[in-house]
Amino acid sequence: MITQRSIPYLINSQSYFEKIRHLGHAVYLDSGRPKCPWGRYDIISAAPIELLELNSEDADAFKQLDALYKKYRTDTVQNEEIPFQGGIIGHFAYDLGRSLEQLPSLAADFSTLPDMRVGMYLWAIVTDHEKQTSTLIADAQTDLETLNTIEALLTADTVAPDQPAPFQLARRFNANMDANSYQEKLNQVDEYIHSGDCYQVNFAQRFDSQYKGDPWEAYKALREVAPTPYSAFIDSGTDQILSLSPEQFLESKMQRVTTKPIKGTRPRSSDPIKDAQLKQELSDSLKDRAENLMIVDLLRNDLSKVCTYNSVEVPKLFNIESYANVHHKVSTVTGTLDPKHSPISLIAECFPGGSITGAPKIRAMEIIEELEPHRRSIYCGSIGYISLCGRMDTSITIRTLLCQDNNIFCWAGGGIVADSINEMEYEETFDKVNNLLHCLETTIPKES
């Protein structure tokens, strides 16, 4: 049995997160409301009863994840409107793919972030913006004293024991490649494509700076300028992940599987006429359609490994979704999860997401490892939940920043195909993250 307690509905739930963050390993799966129209649920929790931290070198990473899930698993679904009823929340870094495939080790490994860090969270605050409700929900294994303590924290007038320190960036972000180096790498990708090695490669650059203060303050500023439906803030105490992702990786609900790859981008314009032209240009672009279709085919193949025969479909192809800084071309692929497969085997068969690797996937990942100077860490991995009731939803961690040891990292890339134009691909990376970088650069102290 699960326990449900109604608490005041908040259209912006970040104050609930601030009240429980000090409990440790706090997680905030953020719909981007009220500014983002796409998301529905916010899920907030902390103090997991168990924590699993693994790297790609660890044996059977996904089997260990499955064992943690099965240890607490229940088939009881008391309220289908509440997607998370206790379960796993955490991140899966891009390099966790090394636990699934044999890949070369060429790029510099700069990050101390584990490739997988997930907790078993037996209570959570779930806000449903469609129903305009907020619920404190707890698995039966949560004792009454803990539940009362959490409710008291949430309903108290004060915020948190410690006020966050202001966030300050030390300098402007630097890229790990200049324009010439980036375009030389794209020329190499082009050679691989024309020699038949691959059809598409998602190539990215990394930006870095230093900071002081609290990354939570940075996240609050970023969610104002980049409201997206798959946002997240995860605080381990030693590192923080700030994700402003618009992209769904995998959702599983009552055996129904959905993935929504993004391929195709145009910047927004403050001029409504120009903005409409850019949106139409993206809709009409044959190059972007071809790029999107390649990834749709890859994901259809990935889903077919775990879905019932002939159930994989594409109900939406080449939809245009508009966000604060960009228009995106988004398709939807669905299927029915085979009863012999769990949500965790679904992740394992599809990880990392095809939209951020290229096609064919393994060869594209080999080329990424060869040409990108640094490993990707959290970038192009995934964040999400796997509820004990069987429901799952995860993101692709694009538009995502990592804070560790007072260093902050951000990435941007794009899919390279045979008719890509290097200069445009390079500029597109800035279109995708300039609003994030510029937002944080406003915190740089002025010289006295």
C-alpha positions, 0 to 999 in steps of 0.5 A: 500500500502507498500513502497519499497526503494532499499538500498545497498545489504550487504552480512553481514547485521549486520552493518544495525542493528548497525545503527538503534539499538539505536531507541529501541526494535531493532530486528535482524532476522539473516540468518547467512550469509555469513557463513551459507548456509541454510538461505535466509533472514535477517529482521531488525527493531526497534521502534515498534508502539505498544509493547505487553508484557504478561506472562502466568498468563495473561488471553488470551495471544494469543487472545491479540496477535491476536487482535494486529495482526488484528488491523493492518492486510492487505490482500495486498501482493505487492511483494511475494519475500519479506517475511516481509511487516510490522507486529509482531516480537518478542519472545515466551518463553517456559513457555508461554505454561502455558497459554495453558495447566494446568501445575505444578509449581515446577521449580524455576522461575529465569527470569524477561523476559516476556513470550511473548514480541512482537512489531508491526513493520511497517518498516523493512530492508529485505535482500534477499541473494538469489537475493542479494538485500536489501530493506527498506520496510514500511507499509502505516501507516509509515509516510514519515518523519520516512521513510526518517529518517531511510533511512538516518541512513542506508546510512550514513557513520557513524555507531551508536551514541554510540559505544558498550562496549567490552563484558567480561565474569566474569568467566567460565559457571557453570551448574545447575546440576553436572554429577551425578545429571543429570544422576539421573534425567535421571534415573527418566525419564527412570522410567517414560518411562518404566512405560508407562507415556511417550515415550520421554522426552526432558531434559536439563541443564542450564549454567550461568555466569556474564558479563559486556559490550555489549551483541551485541559484544558477539552475533557478536562473536557467529555468527562467530563460530556458523552460523545458519539459524534461528539466532536472536538478540533481544534487549529490552534495559533491556534484550537481547536474543542471539539465534544461532538456526538451527531449524525452528518451524513453517512457513506459506506461502500462506496457506502452513505450514512447520515445520522442527523438529531436533532430532538426533545429532553427534559432528563434527570432524576436521578430514574429515574422522572421520567427515564423519564417525560421519555423517554416524553413525547418518544417520544409527542410529536406536535409533535416527530414532526412536526418530525423528519419535516420534516427527514427529508423534507428529507434524503431530498431532499438524498440523492436528488441524489447517490444512485441512483434509488429507493435512499433509505430511512428504516430507523429513524424516531423512535428515542430515544437518551439522553445524559448530559444529554438524550434525543434523537429520532433518525431514520436515512436511507440511500441508495446513492451514485451511482458518478458522485458522490464523497464530496465531492460528497455533502457539497456537495449536502447542506451545511449539514445540514438538521437545523440549518437548517429547511425549506425549507432556503434560505429557513430560512437566509435567516431565520437570517441575518436574525434571529440577531445573529452568524454561526454560524462552526463551530456547525452546520457539520461535522467529519470525515474523508474517507479515501483509501480512499473511506470518509467520516464527518462530524458536525453540530457542535452542542454545540460550542465555539470558542476564539480570541484567549482568547475562547470561544464556544458555541451552542444552538438548536432547531427552531421550528415552527407549534405551538412554545411560545416559553418552552419553546423558550428553555428547551430551548437551556439544557437542551442546553448547561448541562452544558457551560457549568456545567462550565467555569464551575467553573474561574472563580477565586474572589475572594480 
